[in-house]
Amino acid sequence: MDVETRQNFKGESIPLEVSVDWRGRACKPNRHGGMRAAVFVLGIQAFEIMAIAAVGNNLITYVFNDMHFSLAKSANVVTNFIGTVFLLSLVGGFLSDSYLGSFWTMLIFGFVELSGFILLSVQAHLPQLRPPKCNIATEGQNCIEAKGIKALIFFVALYLVALGSGCLKPNMISHGADQFRKEDPQQSRKLSTYFNAAYFSFCVGELIALTVLVWVQTRSGMDVGFGVSAAAMAMGLISLISGTLVYRNKPPQGSILTPIAQVFVAAITKRKQVCPSNAQMLHGSRNNAANRVFASGIDSSSHGGNLLHNEKFRFLDKACIKLQDGKETPWRLCTVAQVEQVKIILSVIPIFACTIIFNTILAQLQTFSVQQGSAMNTQLTSNFQIPPASLQSIPYIMLIFLVPLYETIFVPLARKVTGTNSGISPLQRIGVGLFIVTFSMVSAALVETKRREMATSPSKETLSIFWIAPQFLIFGLSEMFTAVGLIEFFYTQSMAGMQSFLTAMTYCSYSFGFFLSSLLVSVVNSITSNSKGGGWLSDNDLNKDRLDLFYWLLAGLSLLNFFNYLFWSRWYSHNPSLTPTPPPPPHDSQGEGESHYSFTSSKHVGADNIP
């Protein structure tokens, strides 16, 4: 069996990695795992994102034109749906790590998602399940909005898709990463490559969805489009099942929330106690090497790291104070290892929070930018018009070429300079993306100002749809840095038995970003409305709305968010208790270098001198 010893979340000595095959038997290194197993996971990732992207990116058109919701309400339906998808990823991560395992979680909820696509297709095909046909853009108040059973069927189908997709997402990433044995230097170095490959798979799925599938929806109807999404999801499930015999599976380890809760309960119970000045007096401390606590995933190589007791969140140290009343239980006395790993979880939350604005910008590209494109000249040739939703394929066309170049050219060059396996650290990668994304909204605001001026001029000229391409291109480049960096960061910070759950936190950033988008729309409309008319986004006519000002607001928030991130990324690694480990000598066959975990700092935790 793939086994390596480390301390678990409770500070006890347990196997580091216990991996079994589909029958629960010990895995064999030459038969299970590796890239050949991860390929099947990449397959379901590509097909699943293909299916849901075709729905999500063109959903506003269906809700607005077929269900007859207002533009603002349609945008909120889309953002709330996508936000729910990512929020439910926490449920999938919890179920996987605690009870089901990643493979069975993906299989069960994959079929849940498939049933949602089928129900959407049925509703879009049967006229009696939709309101009467009506052009809401011209007839406005005369159009009947979907209500009652029709609205119920729509939302049931939509949120079956959300439940299935949400529970799938973190497990696709973590199950694929689990195929690489951390104790094997060759496979460990491939982990960063896998994350780039996963993003490449994501780009391919998005590209096909935004070109072929959206074109099918536009030309053949949403019923056929939803049906194609169902077929893509079925292909993804076939890919997942095809790799059953070669997967390395991590067995669930019981509730992952209990040890965390024990730390907080014990600390609160002993809140009146005074922490000893000597950390070695705490329960479960290690006397060797100045109280080392072995915590997984600190080094970017994912071998683990030497984490000294640190002074952050000192209140939690009270959970390790041993009293003499003889009533100590796991809910009253915890180990230093247990507390330190809770500190890791708390420490990554500010990094997570700094990516919320980034995903609020993503929400605009999937809602208002699509409507922005609809108000522009979409004619490519005399016989062909570009579907506005297909504009979102522009960054993915670019990224299909950029991601391989990033992996094959940039990473090796950067590795020579930084000594980091992934070229630049995940935190540095996130920071680059958060800086670049500001310019996406600047571009969007400038183009919308020009489009609106031309549309409201006496000549009523229509701006070409290609003018909004730069905002998608810039966002795609920023996403290559931020999205992959965030997933790699959270996965490498996770301890044994919590990979899926912490990976799910990256998707919660998407969720909060989309929910914040809905909130911003409502707040902006409320603040900017007056007695003479509605707010910036209150009309169904973009020529009357002030979408340009809304984009400028987001650009400003994004820039402020970047400076906020600089502070928290430095705070994350600024720990005087961390003792840097010298980099390996030049003859080191593993080629492991140091890992920099601050966007502005080079403090790090090494994995090479673990006793």
C-alpha positions as CSV (number, residue, x, y, z in Angstrom):
1,M,0.0,0.0,0.0
2,D,1.2,3.6,-0.7
3,V,2.1,4.6,2.8
4,E,4.3,7.2,4.5
5,T,4.3,8.1,8.1
6,R,3.4,11.6,9.4
7,Q,1.3,13.1,12.2
8,N,-2.4,13.4,11.5
9,F,-4.6,16.3,12.3
10,K,-4.7,15.2,16.0
11,G,-0.9,15.0,16.2
12,E,-0.9,11.2,16.2
13,S,1.5,9.1,14.1
14,I,-0.5,7.7,11.1
15,P,0.2,6.8,7.5
16,L,0.7,9.9,5.4
17,E,-0.8,8.6,2.3
18,V,-3.0,5.6,2.2
19,S,-4.1,4.8,-1.3
20,V,-6.2,1.8,-2.4
21,D,-7.6,0.6,-5.7
22,W,-11.3,0.3,-6.5
23,R,-11.6,-2.9,-4.5
24,G,-9.9,-1.4,-1.4
25,R,-6.7,-3.3,-2.0
26,A,-3.2,-1.9,-1.8
27,C,-2.1,0.2,-4.8
28,K,0.8,-0.9,-6.9
29,P,3.1,2.0,-8.0
30,N,3.5,0.5,-11.5
31,R,-0.2,-0.1,-12.1
32,H,-2.0,2.7,-10.3
33,G,-1.8,6.5,-10.4
34,G,0.4,8.8,-12.4
35,M,-0.5,10.8,-15.5
36,R,-2.2,7.9,-17.2
37,A,-4.7,7.8,-14.4
38,A,-5.0,11.6,-14.2
39,V,-5.9,11.7,-17.9
40,F,-9.3,10.2,-17.2
41,V,-10.0,12.8,-14.6
42,L,-8.9,15.5,-17.1
43,G,-11.5,14.0,-19.4
44,I,-14.4,14.5,-17.1
45,Q,-13.2,17.9,-16.2
46,A,-13.1,19.0,-19.9
47,F,-16.6,17.4,-20.7
48,E,-18.2,18.8,-17.5
49,I,-17.0,22.3,-18.0
50,M,-18.0,22.0,-21.6
51,A,-21.6,21.1,-20.5
52,I,-22.1,23.7,-17.8
53,A,-20.3,26.5,-19.6
54,A,-22.6,26.2,-22.6
55,V,-25.5,26.6,-20.2
56,G,-24.1,29.2,-17.8
57,N,-22.6,31.5,-20.4
58,N,-25.7,31.7,-22.5
59,L,-28.2,31.3,-19.7
60,I,-29.0,35.0,-19.5
61,T,-30.2,34.9,-23.1
62,Y,-32.6,32.0,-22.3
63,V,-33.9,33.6,-19.0
64,F,-34.4,37.0,-20.7
65,N,-35.8,35.9,-24.0
66,D,-37.7,32.7,-23.1
67,M,-38.6,33.0,-19.4
68,H,-39.2,36.8,-19.8
69,F,-37.4,38.0,-16.7
70,S,-36.1,41.6,-16.6
71,L,-32.5,42.3,-17.6
72,A,-31.4,43.0,-14.0
73,K,-33.3,40.0,-12.7
74,S,-31.9,37.8,-15.4
75,A,-28.4,38.8,-14.6
76,N,-29.0,38.0,-10.9
77,V,-30.5,34.6,-11.8
78,V,-27.3,33.7,-13.6
79,T,-25.0,35.1,-11.0
80,N,-26.9,33.4,-8.2
81,F,-26.9,30.1,-10.1
82,I,-23.1,30.2,-10.7
83,G,-22.5,31.4,-7.2
84,T,-24.5,28.5,-5.8
85,V,-22.5,26.0,-8.0
86,F,-19.3,27.2,-6.4
87,L,-20.7,27.4,-2.9
88,L,-21.9,23.8,-3.0
89,S,-18.3,22.8,-3.7
90,L,-17.9,22.9,0.0
91,V,-20.5,20.2,0.4
92,G,-18.8,18.0,-2.2
93,G,-15.4,18.5,-0.5
94,F,-16.8,17.7,2.9
95,L,-18.6,14.5,1.7
96,S,-15.6,13.3,-0.2
97,D,-13.0,13.8,2.6
98,S,-15.3,12.6,5.4
99,Y,-17.6,9.8,4.0
100,L,-17.6,9.0,0.3
101,G,-14.2,9.5,-1.2
102,S,-13.6,11.6,-4.3
103,F,-14.4,8.9,-6.9
104,W,-17.8,8.0,-5.5
105,T,-18.7,11.7,-4.9
106,M,-18.0,12.5,-8.5
107,L,-19.9,9.5,-9.8
108,I,-23.0,10.1,-7.7
109,F,-23.2,13.9,-8.3
110,G,-22.2,13.5,-11.9
111,F,-25.6,11.7,-12.5
112,V,-27.4,14.4,-10.5
113,E,-25.9,17.1,-12.8
114,L,-26.9,15.0,-15.9
115,S,-30.5,14.8,-14.7
116,G,-30.6,18.6,-14.4
117,F,-29.4,19.0,-18.0
118,I,-32.0,16.6,-19.2
119,L,-34.8,18.4,-17.4
120,L,-33.7,21.8,-18.8
121,S,-33.7,20.3,-22.3
122,V,-37.3,19.0,-21.8
123,Q,-38.6,22.3,-20.6
124,A,-36.9,24.2,-23.4
125,H,-38.5,21.8,-25.9
126,L,-42.1,21.8,-24.6
127,P,-43.9,25.1,-25.2
128,Q,-46.4,24.3,-22.4
129,L,-43.6,24.5,-19.9
130,R,-42.6,28.0,-20.9
131,P,-44.4,31.4,-21.1
132,P,-46.0,32.4,-24.4
133,K,-43.4,33.7,-27.0
134,C,-42.8,37.4,-26.8
135,N,-40.1,39.8,-27.6
136,I,-39.3,41.4,-24.2
137,A,-36.9,43.9,-25.8
138,T,-39.7,45.5,-27.8
139,E,-43.0,44.5,-26.2
140,G,-41.7,44.9,-22.6
141,Q,-44.6,45.0,-20.1
142,N,-46.8,42.9,-22.4
143,C,-44.6,39.8,-22.0
144,I,-45.7,37.3,-19.3
145,E,-42.9,36.3,-16.9
146,A,-42.5,32.6,-16.0
147,K,-44.3,31.8,-12.8
148,G,-45.8,28.9,-10.9
149,I,-45.0,25.4,-12.1
150,K,-43.1,26.7,-15.1
151,A,-40.7,28.7,-12.9
152,L,-40.5,25.8,-10.4
153,I,-39.4,23.3,-13.2
154,F,-36.9,25.8,-14.4
155,F,-35.3,26.4,-11.0
156,V,-35.4,22.7,-10.0
157,A,-33.6,21.8,-13.2
158,L,-31.1,24.7,-12.8
159,Y,-30.2,23.8,-9.2
160,L,-29.9,20.1,-9.9
161,V,-27.2,21.2,-12.3
162,A,-25.8,23.4,-9.6
163,L,-25.7,20.7,-7.0
164,G,-24.1,18.2,-9.3
165,S,-21.5,20.5,-10.7
166,G,-20.7,22.1,-7.3
167,C,-20.0,18.7,-5.7
168,L,-17.9,17.6,-8.7
169,K,-15.6,20.5,-9.0
170,P,-13.2,20.2,-6.0
171,N,-13.1,16.4,-6.4
172,M,-12.0,16.6,-10.0
173,I,-9.0,18.7,-9.0
174,S,-8.1,16.8,-5.8
175,H,-8.7,13.3,-7.3
176,G,-6.4,14.1,-10.2
177,A,-3.7,15.5,-7.9
178,D,-4.0,12.4,-5.7
179,Q,-2.8,10.3,-8.6
180,F,0.8,11.6,-8.0
181,R,2.6,10.1,-5.0
182,K,4.2,12.9,-3.0
183,E,7.0,10.6,-1.7
184,D,8.1,9.9,-5.3
185,P,10.3,12.9,-6.4
186,Q,9.6,12.2,-10.1
187,Q,5.8,12.3,-9.6
188,S,5.9,15.1,-7.0
189,R,7.5,17.4,-9.5
190,K,4.7,16.6,-12.0
191,L,2.1,18.0,-9.6
192,S,2.5,21.6,-10.8
193,T,2.4,20.3,-14.4
194,Y,-0.9,18.5,-13.6
195,F,-2.5,21.7,-12.4
196,N,-1.5,23.5,-15.6
197,A,-2.8,20.5,-17.6
198,A,-6.1,20.7,-15.6
199,Y,-6.4,24.4,-16.6
200,F,-5.6,23.5,-20.2
201,S,-8.4,20.9,-20.1
202,F,-10.7,23.5,-18.6
203,C,-9.8,25.9,-21.4
204,V,-10.5,23.3,-24.1
205,G,-13.9,22.6,-22.6
206,E,-14.8,26.3,-22.3
207,L,-13.7,26.9,-25.9
208,I,-15.8,24.2,-27.3
209,A,-18.7,25.3,-25.2
210,L,-18.5,28.9,-26.2
211,T,-18.1,28.2,-29.9
212,V,-19.7,24.9,-31.0
213,L,-22.3,24.5,-28.2
214,V,-23.3,28.2,-28.1
215,W,-23.6,28.2,-31.9
216,V,-25.9,25.1,-31.7
217,Q,-28.0,26.9,-29.1
218,T,-28.3,30.0,-31.3
219,R,-29.0,28.1,-34.5
220,S,-31.0,25.1,-33.4
221,G,-32.6,26.3,-30.2
222,M,-31.9,26.1,-26.5
223,D,-33.6,22.7,-26.2
224,V,-31.0,21.2,-28.6
225,G,-28.3,23.1,-26.8
226,F,-29.2,21.8,-23.4
227,G,-29.5,18.3,-24.9
228,V,-25.9,18.6,-26.2
229,S,-24.8,19.7,-22.7
230,A,-26.4,16.5,-21.4
231,A,-24.5,14.4,-24.0
232,A,-21.2,16.1,-23.0
233,M,-21.9,15.3,-19.3
234,A,-22.6,11.7,-20.2
235,M,-19.3,11.5,-22.0
236,G,-17.5,12.9,-19.0
237,L,-19.0,10.2,-16.8
238,I,-17.8,7.6,-19.3
239,S,-14.3,9.1,-19.0
240,L,-14.5,8.9,-15.2
241,I,-15.6,5.3,-15.1
242,S,-13.1,4.3,-17.7
243,G,-10.2,5.0,-15.3
244,T,-11.6,3.0,-12.4
245,L,-9.0,0.2,-12.6
246,V,-6.0,2.6,-12.5
247,Y,-7.0,5.2,-9.9
248,R,-5.3,5.7,-6.6
249,N,-8.1,6.4,-4.2
250,K,-7.8,8.1,-0.8
251,P,-10.2,6.5,1.7
252,P,-12.4,8.9,3.7
253,Q,-11.3,9.6,7.2
254,G,-14.4,10.5,9.1
255,S,-15.7,14.0,9.8
256,I,-13.0,16.5,9.0
257,L,-14.7,19.2,10.9
258,T,-14.6,17.5,14.3
259,P,-10.8,18.1,15.0
260,I,-11.3,21.7,14.0
261,A,-14.2,22.2,16.3
262,Q,-12.3,20.5,19.1
263,V,-9.6,23.2,18.9
264,F,-12.0,26.0,19.2
265,V,-14.1,24.4,22.0
266,A,-11.0,23.6,24.0
267,A,-9.6,27.1,23.5
268,I,-12.8,28.7,24.6
269,T,-13.2,26.4,27.6
270,K,-9.7,27.4,28.7
271,R,-9.9,31.1,27.7
272,K,-9.0,32.2,31.3
273,Q,-5.8,30.2,31.3
274,V,-2.4,31.9,30.6
275,C,-0.3,30.4,27.8
276,P,3.1,29.3,28.9
277,S,6.0,31.4,27.6
278,N,7.8,28.2,26.6
279,A,5.9,26.5,23.7
280,Q,7.5,23.1,24.6
281,M,5.3,23.0,27.7
282,L,2.2,22.7,25.4
283,H,0.6,19.3,25.1
284,G,1.9,17.3,22.1
285,S,4.8,19.5,21.4
286,R,8.0,18.0,19.9
287,N,11.2,18.7,21.8
288,N,13.4,17.9,18.9
289,A,14.5,20.7,16.6
290,A,12.7,23.4,18.7
291,N,9.2,22.0,18.7
292,R,8.8,21.0,15.1
293,V,5.3,20.2,14.0
294,F,4.9,18.3,10.8
295,A,2.3,19.9,8.6
296,S,1.4,18.8,5.1
297,G,1.7,20.9,2.0
298,I,3.7,23.8,3.2
299,D,6.4,23.4,0.5
300,S,5.3,23.8,-3.0
301,S,6.7,20.4,-3.8
302,S,4.0,19.0,-1.6
303,H,6.4,16.8,0.4
304,G,5.4,18.5,3.6
305,G,7.3,21.0,5.7
306,N,8.9,21.8,9.1
307,L,6.5,24.2,10.7
308,L,7.6,25.7,14.0
309,H,5.1,26.8,16.6
310,N,4.2,30.4,15.6
311,E,2.7,33.3,17.4
312,K,-0.3,33.8,15.2
313,F,-3.7,33.2,16.8
314,R,-2.1,32.6,20.2
315,F,-5.6,32.3,21.7
316,L,-5.8,28.8,20.1
317,D,-2.7,27.7,22.0
318,K,-4.8,27.5,25.1
319,A,-6.4,24.3,23.7
320,C,-3.0,22.7,24.4
321,I,-2.7,23.6,28.0
322,K,-2.9,20.5,30.2
323,L,-4.8,20.9,33.5
324,Q,-4.4,18.8,36.6
325,D,-8.1,18.1,37.1
326,G,-7.9,14.8,35.3
327,K,-10.9,15.7,33.1
328,E,-9.0,16.1,29.8
329,T,-10.9,14.8,26.7
330,P,-10.3,15.5,23.0
331,W,-12.8,18.4,23.4
332,R,-10.7,19.9,26.3
333,L,-7.1,19.0,25.3
334,C,-5.6,19.2,21.8
335,T,-2.1,18.7,20.5
336,V,0.2,21.4,19.1
337,A,0.0,19.8,15.7
338,Q,-3.8,20.0,15.7
339,V,-3.7,23.7,16.7
340,E,-1.1,24.6,14.2
341,Q,-3.0,23.1,11.3
342,V,-6.1,25.0,12.4
343,K,-3.9,28.1,12.3
344,I,-3.0,27.2,8.7
345,I,-6.6,27.2,7.7
346,L,-7.3,30.5,9.4
347,S,-4.2,32.0,7.7
348,V,-5.3,31.2,4.2
349,I,-8.7,32.8,4.6
350,P,-7.4,36.4,3.8
351,I,-5.8,35.1,0.6
352,F,-9.1,33.5,-0.3
353,A,-11.0,36.7,0.4
354,C,-8.7,38.7,-1.9
355,T,-9.8,36.8,-4.9
356,I,-13.5,37.6,-4.5
357,I,-13.4,40.9,-6.4
358,F,-11.6,39.0,-9.2
359,N,-14.5,36.7,-9.6
360,T,-17.0,39.6,-9.4
361,I,-15.3,40.8,-12.5
362,L,-15.7,37.3,-14.1
363,A,-19.5,37.6,-13.3
364,Q,-19.7,40.8,-15.4
365,L,-18.1,39.1,-18.4
366,Q,-20.7,36.3,-18.3
367,T,-23.7,38.7,-17.9
368,F,-23.5,42.3,-18.8
369,S,-20.7,41.9,-21.3
370,V,-22.8,39.4,-23.2
371,Q,-25.7,41.9,-23.3
372,Q,-23.1,44.6,-24.2
373,G,-22.2,42.4,-27.2
374,S,-25.9,41.9,-28.1
375,A,-26.2,45.7,-28.6
376,M,-23.2,45.8,-31.0
377,N,-22.7,44.8,-34.7
378,T,-22.4,41.0,-34.6
379,Q,-22.2,40.6,-38.4
380,L,-19.0,38.8,-39.4
381,T,-20.0,38.1,-43.0
382,S,-23.2,38.6,-45.0
383,N,-24.4,35.2,-43.9
384,F,-22.9,34.7,-40.4
385,Q,-23.4,36.5,-37.1
386,I,-21.3,36.0,-34.0
387,P,-23.3,34.8,-31.0
388,P,-22.4,37.4,-28.3
389,A,-21.8,34.6,-25.7
390,S,-19.2,33.2,-28.0
391,L,-17.0,36.2,-27.4
392,Q,-16.0,34.5,-24.1
393,S,-14.1,32.0,-26.2
394,I,-11.5,34.6,-27.1
395,P,-9.4,34.2,-24.0
396,Y,-9.6,30.4,-24.2
397,I,-8.3,30.4,-27.8
398,M,-5.4,32.4,-26.5
399,L,-4.8,30.3,-23.4
400,I,-4.8,27.0,-25.4
401,F,-1.5,28.3,-26.8
402,L,-0.3,30.3,-23.7
403,V,-0.7,27.5,-21.1
404,P,1.7,25.1,-22.9
405,L,4.1,27.9,-23.5
406,Y,3.9,28.9,-19.8
407,E,4.7,25.3,-18.7
408,T,7.4,24.6,-21.3
409,I,9.2,27.9,-21.5
410,F,8.4,30.2,-18.6
411,V,8.5,27.7,-15.8
412,P,11.9,26.3,-16.7
413,L,13.4,29.8,-17.0
414,A,11.8,31.1,-13.9
415,R,12.8,27.9,-12.0
416,K,16.5,28.7,-12.7
417,V,16.0,32.2,-11.1
418,T,13.8,31.4,-8.2
419,G,14.6,27.7,-7.5
420,T,10.9,27.0,-7.2
421,N,9.6,23.9,-8.9
422,S,6.6,25.8,-10.4
423,G,8.7,28.7,-11.6
424,I,7.0,31.3,-9.3
425,S,5.2,30.5,-6.1
426,P,1.4,30.1,-6.1
427,L,1.1,33.4,-4.1
428,Q,3.2,35.3,-6.6
429,R,1.1,33.8,-9.4
430,I,-2.1,34.9,-7.8
431,G,-0.8,38.4,-7.3
432,V,0.2,38.8,-10.9
433,G,-3.3,37.8,-12.0
434,L,-5.0,40.2,-9.5
435,F,-3.0,43.1,-10.9
436,I,-3.7,42.4,-14.5
437,V,-7.5,41.9,-14.1
438,T,-8.0,45.6,-13.3
439,F,-7.2,46.5,-16.9
440,S,-10.0,44.2,-18.1
441,M,-12.6,46.5,-16.5
442,V,-10.7,49.6,-17.7
443,S,-11.0,48.3,-21.2
444,A,-14.7,47.3,-20.7
445,A,-15.5,50.8,-19.5
446,L,-13.7,52.6,-22.3
447,V,-15.4,50.5,-25.0
448,E,-18.9,50.8,-23.4
449,T,-18.5,54.6,-23.3
450,K,-17.6,54.6,-27.0
451,R,-20.4,52.2,-27.9
452,R,-23.0,54.2,-26.0
453,E,-21.9,57.5,-27.5
454,M,-22.2,56.1,-31.0
455,A,-25.5,54.4,-30.4
456,T,-27.1,57.6,-29.0
457,S,-25.7,59.9,-31.6
458,P,-27.9,61.2,-34.4
459,S,-26.3,58.7,-36.8
460,K,-27.0,55.8,-34.4
461,E,-23.9,53.9,-35.5
462,T,-23.4,50.4,-34.2
463,L,-19.9,49.6,-32.9
464,S,-18.3,46.3,-34.0
465,I,-18.5,43.5,-31.5
466,F,-14.8,42.9,-31.8
467,W,-14.2,46.1,-29.7
468,I,-15.0,44.1,-26.6
469,A,-12.5,41.4,-27.3
470,P,-9.7,43.1,-25.3
471,Q,-11.6,42.9,-22.0
472,F,-11.9,39.1,-22.5
473,L,-8.3,38.7,-23.6
474,I,-7.0,40.6,-20.5
475,F,-9.2,38.6,-18.2
476,G,-8.1,35.3,-19.7
477,L,-4.5,36.2,-19.1
478,S,-5.1,37.2,-15.5
479,E,-7.2,34.0,-14.9
480,M,-4.3,31.8,-16.1
481,F,-2.3,33.2,-13.2
482,T,-4.9,33.7,-10.5
483,A,-7.1,30.6,-10.9
484,V,-4.3,28.0,-11.2
485,G,-2.2,29.7,-8.5
486,L,-5.1,29.7,-6.1
487,I,-5.9,26.0,-6.7
488,E,-2.3,25.0,-6.3
489,F,-1.9,27.1,-3.2
490,F,-4.9,25.6,-1.4
491,Y,-4.1,22.0,-2.4
492,T,-0.5,22.3,-1.2
493,Q,-1.6,23.8,2.1
494,S,-4.1,21.0,2.8
495,M,-3.3,18.4,5.4
496,A,-4.0,14.7,5.0
497,G,-7.7,14.0,4.6
498,M,-8.7,17.6,3.7
499,Q,-7.5,18.0,0.1
500,S,-11.0,18.1,-1.4
501,F,-12.4,20.4,1.3
502,L,-9.6,23.0,1.1
503,T,-9.6,22.8,-2.7
504,A,-13.4,23.6,-2.5
505,M,-12.5,26.8,-0.8
506,T,-11.1,28.1,-4.1
507,Y,-14.4,27.6,-5.7
508,C,-16.1,29.4,-2.8
509,S,-14.2,32.5,-4.0
510,Y,-16.1,32.2,-7.3
511,S,-19.3,31.8,-5.3
512,F,-18.8,34.9,-3.2
513,G,-17.7,36.8,-6.3
514,F,-20.9,36.1,-8.1
515,F,-23.1,36.8,-5.1
516,L,-21.2,40.1,-4.6
517,S,-22.0,40.9,-8.2
518,S,-25.7,40.5,-7.5
519,L,-25.4,42.6,-4.4
520,L,-23.4,45.3,-6.2
521,V,-26.0,45.6,-9.0
522,S,-28.8,46.0,-6.4
523,V,-26.8,48.5,-4.2
524,V,-25.6,50.5,-7.2
525,N,-29.2,50.8,-8.6
526,S,-30.5,51.8,-5.2
527,I,-27.8,54.5,-4.6
528,T,-27.9,55.9,-8.2
529,S,-31.6,56.0,-8.6
530,N,-33.5,59.3,-8.2
531,S,-36.9,60.9,-8.8
532,K,-36.2,61.4,-12.5
533,G,-35.4,57.8,-13.2
534,G,-33.8,54.5,-12.3
535,G,-30.2,53.8,-11.5
536,W,-27.2,52.9,-13.6
537,L,-28.5,49.4,-14.4
538,S,-32.2,49.6,-13.9
539,D,-33.4,49.7,-17.5
540,N,-33.5,46.9,-20.0
541,D,-31.9,49.2,-22.5
542,L,-28.1,49.6,-22.3
543,N,-28.3,52.9,-24.2
544,K,-30.1,54.3,-21.2
545,D,-28.1,52.5,-18.5
546,R,-24.7,53.6,-17.4
547,L,-22.8,50.3,-17.6
548,D,-19.6,52.2,-18.3
549,L,-19.7,53.8,-14.8
550,F,-20.3,50.4,-13.2
551,Y,-17.2,49.1,-15.0
552,W,-15.2,52.0,-13.7
553,L,-16.4,51.2,-10.2
554,L,-15.2,47.6,-10.6
555,A,-11.8,48.8,-11.9
556,G,-11.3,50.9,-8.8
557,L,-12.3,48.1,-6.5
558,S,-10.0,45.7,-8.3
559,L,-7.0,48.0,-7.9
560,L,-7.7,48.5,-4.2
561,N,-8.1,44.8,-3.8
562,F,-4.6,44.2,-5.3
563,F,-2.9,46.4,-2.7
564,N,-4.9,44.7,0.0
565,Y,-3.6,41.3,-1.4
566,L,0.0,42.6,-1.2
567,F,-0.5,43.2,2.5
568,W,-2.0,39.8,3.3
569,S,0.4,37.8,1.1
570,R,3.3,39.3,3.1
571,W,1.5,38.7,6.4
572,Y,0.9,35.0,5.4
573,S,4.6,34.2,5.4
574,H,5.8,36.8,7.9
575,N,6.3,34.4,10.8
576,P,9.4,34.9,12.9
577,S,9.2,31.3,14.0
578,L,9.7,30.0,10.5
579,T,13.2,28.7,10.1
580,P,14.3,28.7,6.4
581,T,15.9,25.5,5.2
582,P,18.9,25.7,3.0
583,P,18.3,24.8,-0.6
584,P,19.5,21.3,-1.7
585,P,23.0,21.0,-3.0
586,P,23.6,21.2,-6.8
587,H,24.0,17.5,-7.1
588,D,20.5,16.8,-5.6
589,S,18.9,14.4,-8.0
590,Q,15.4,15.6,-7.1
591,G,16.0,19.1,-8.2
592,E,14.0,20.4,-5.4
593,G,14.4,24.1,-4.7
594,E,13.1,26.5,-2.2
595,S,9.5,27.7,-2.2
596,H,8.6,31.3,-1.9
597,Y,5.2,31.8,-0.4
598,S,4.8,35.6,-0.4
599,F,4.2,37.8,-3.3
600,T,6.7,40.2,-1.8
601,S,8.7,38.0,0.5
602,S,11.0,35.0,0.2
603,K,10.5,33.5,3.6
604,H,9.8,29.8,3.1
605,V,9.6,26.4,4.7
606,G,11.7,23.7,3.3
607,A,11.0,20.0,3.2
608,D,14.5,18.7,2.7
609,N,15.7,18.4,6.3
610,I,12.7,16.6,7.8
611,P,14.1,14.2,10.4
